[in-house]
Amino acid sequence: MQVGIDMGTVSGGAPAKLDIEELLATRLLVQGNSGSGKSHLLRRLLEQSAPWVQQVIIDPEGDFVTLADKYGHVVVDGERTEAELVGIANRIRQHRVSCVLTLEGLDLEEQMRAAAAFLNGMFDADREHWYPVLVVVDEAQMFAPSVAGDVSEDARKMSLGAMTNLMCRGRKRGLAGVIATQRLAKLAKNVAAEASNFLMGRTFLDIDMARAADLLGMDRRQAEMFRDLKRGNFVALGPALSRRPLPIVIGSVETSARSSSPKLMPLPDAPQDVEDLIFTPDPEEFTRPMTRRAPPAPRPTTDILAELSRSVPAASPAAQEQSQRPAQPELSPEAREERLNAVLSEIIDDPQAAYRTDAVLYQDFLVRLRMRRLPGPPMAMREFRRRVAISRAGVDKETAETPGWQTALELSVRVSDDLQGVFLLLARAALLAEPCPSDMRIAKAYGTHSARRARRLLGYFEEQGLVVVHSDFSGKRIVAFPDLDVQTSPGAPDAQDEEPVERQHAAE
């Protein structure tokens, strides 16, 4: 049965139709910056299709719970155990009930785990319950991030795996994914690539406009049009929408979100006793229950190793005899620092060190310290990573003392620990006006053989506003640092990996 729902109007006032049956087979991707009307579009789609197909909404902000009053959606609170969510999801498919999974009030990692458990429960339902379901995921970049963030690796893999199953393997199980994101660049590519229908709204960043234009089959010069789209205006493409890029205006909705765009309103008149109102506590504040705290995260292996290196085993008779001998003189801070640098140099100068993880290098570092009987507490993992990143940048002592390098060190803390070495390598090349490092040199600094990953790292730095990547007339790459007012010389991205620069570890 073919059902075309009305999404709004196209130029000329004709209705913009969306084929629900085709959508179930081909999936939909919606992009739009905050304020572009993305949530309004999803609400229009849900309201128009509610009589025709079962719906499940993954709602991180609790905006779609208002659908329950008019269309009978069951509201499922995400603050449950994973086993409970799996069971509810299975029964949702069994009884064909539309629902809204609201994750409001949970932190990001809890939201990812709850959404993953619910989606996996729907995905693993018995074959006899594989009825068609429209699965709408708002803010999909949270549940399928393109790069690791502040959440644990286990939660990221769990959530990304569930989203990949929904978009890649869900069709045969009746699951039709509709994912909406503010940033295409933040959404995992293997998740976005499975959609065949697109609704692209207003966006401003070059990387997002370029990806939107590529998905719509448009010339990159036409990508500028996405900056000029008004709120509620989208460009549609796909077998369920239009065979050619088609501008549409989303129609009105019958329900409203609990939150709305902020409106200006006059401030109230300040009372005379305003300071008493602010600084005098309400008696009820002392009777409110304590907020629920997340369970402590498991201790990393590297922390356990560091603790073991500080512990002193029970003394044997031979050890007791040796303990009666004169103790070794304590090292001065300068001598201790010199020995630490010597051990770091040994590790980093190993040709295979570039392709080992920081955790493996740190374990080797602790073992070497114990072999040399270096007194005092060992260096923390975070400080070790920082020193390794600075050492791999290969900066000399003269450059290390310049204000530009100190600013580069301050900027590097804005990226995760595993990316600081790459960032400082690029910053060093810019400060010394050296050719831009090749893809293979950047990949080696990150600890990988993948040139494609190196290019993604440059794109990530550009998204964070730390660098600007451009090319000269011959196609060679230049990386500029706006905060440092410097840039690298042109360098060929595909050049062979050059020999590493001589390092002077004392400059750290």
Residue, then its C-alpha position, 0 to 999 in steps of 0.5 A: m500500500q502506497v501512502g504519501i504524507d504531506m510534509g509541507t509545500v514546494s515552490g509554487g505551493a504544491p504539496a511536498k509528498l513523502d512516500i512512507e512505504e518507500l521510506l521504510a525501505t530506504r531510511l532518512l537522514v536530516q541535518g540542520n544546525s540548532g534553530s534550523g527547524k530540524s525538530h519541527l520537521l521530525r514532529r511533522l513527519l511523526e504526526q503525519s505518519a502516526p495513523w499508518v506506521q508504528q513509531v519509536i522515538i529516541d528523545p535525548e531532551g524529552d521534547f517528543v513526549t507531548l505526542a503521547d496526549k494526542y497520538g497515544h505514544v507510550v512514554v518510556d523513562g530511560e532511567r532503568t536498567e539495561a535488562e528492563l529496557v531490553g524487555i520493554a523494547n521486545r514487548i514494544r515490537q510484540h504488541r506494536v505500540s508506538c513509544v517515546l524513549t525519553l533520556e532527559g535527566l541522564d548524562l551523556e554516557e547513560q543516554m548512550r547506554a540506555a539508547a543502545a540497550f533499547l535499540n538492541g532489544m528491538f533489533d533482537a526481537d523474534r522473527e515473528h515480530w518483525y513488523p515495520v517500525l519507524v525509528v526516529v533518533d534525534e541528535a544522532q551525533m550523540f549516539a553515533p559519534s565520528v570520533a571518541g569523546d569524553v565517554s568511556e570506550d565501552a559505552r561508545k562502542m555499544s551505542l555506535g554498534a546499535m546505531t550501525n545495526l539500525m541503519c545497516r541491518g535493520r531493514k530486514r527486521g522492519l526497522a526504518g531509521v530516521i536520524a537527525t543531526q546538527r553536524l554531519a561531520k560529527l556523525a559516523k560516516n558508516v551510519a550516515a552512508e546507509a540513508s538514501n533519503f536526505l533533508m538538508g537544512r541550514t548549516f554554516l560550517d564549510i565541512d558540513m556544507a561540503r558533505a551535504a552537497d556531496l550527499l545531494g549530488m550538488d556542485r560544491r560551489q552550490a553548497e553556499m546555499f545552505r547558509d541562506l536557508k530560512r528556518g523550516n526550509f530544507v532541500a529534499l532528495g531521495p526515492a521517497l521524496s524527489r529524484r532531484p534536489l527539491p527545496i521544500v517548506i515544512g508545514s505546521v504541526e498540531t503538537s508542541a515541544r515542552s521547550s521552545s526557542p527563547k523569546l525576549m521579554p522585559l526584566p521584572d522590577a527589582p525588589q527592595d530586598v533583592e540581596d536578602l532574596i538571593f543570599t538567604p537560603d530557603p529552608e526546603e533546600f536542606t531537606r531536598p534529597m541528595t542527587r544520585r551519583a554515578p557509580p565510580a568508574p573502574r580503575p585503569t590498568t596503568d593506575i594499578l601498575a603505578e600503585l604497584s610500583r610504589s608499594v614495598p614488598a615484605a622484606s626477606p632476610a637478605a633484603q633486611e641485611q641489605s637495608q642495614r647498609p648505608a642508604q643511597p643518597e637522595l637525588s636532587p630534583e635536577a638529577r631526578e629530572e635528568r634520569l627521567n628524561a634519559v628513560l623517556s629518550e630510550i623509549i621514544d628512540d625505539p623505532q617501534a615506539a611510534y606504533r605502540t599505544d601510550a599504555v604499553l609505553y607507560q608500562d615499559f617506562l615504569v619497568r625501566l624506572r624500577m630497574r634503575r631504582l629511581p626513588g620517589p613516586p612514578m610519573a602519572m600517566r597523564e604527565f607521561r603522555r604529555r611529555v611523550a607528545i612534546s618529545r615526538a614534536g621534535v622541538d629544539k631548545e631555542t624554539a621551546e623557549t619562544p612565546g609561540w611554542q608556549t602558546a602552542l602548548e596551551l592550545s594543545v590541551r584543548v584536544s584529547d591526550d592522544l592527539q596532542g602529539v600530532f597537534l604539536l608536530l604541526a605547530r612546530a612545523a608552522l613556527l619554524a616555517e617548515p613544509c607541512p608534514s605528509d599524511m604518513r608523518i602525521a599518521k606515524a605521530y598518531g601511532t597508525h599506518s593509515a593516511r586516511r586517518a591522518r587526514r581525518l585528524l586535520g579535519y577534526f582540528e579544523e572543526q575545533g577552530l584550531v587550524v585552517v587547512h588550505s592549498d597553494f596553486s600547485g596543490k600542496r597543503i598548508v596548515a595555518f594556526p590563527d592563534l599563533d599567526v603562523q603557518t607551515s610552508p607548502g608540503a605534499p600530502d602524499a610525500q614519503d615519510e621523512e626521517p624524524v627530526e633530531r630531538q633534544h629532550a632536555a628542552e621539555 
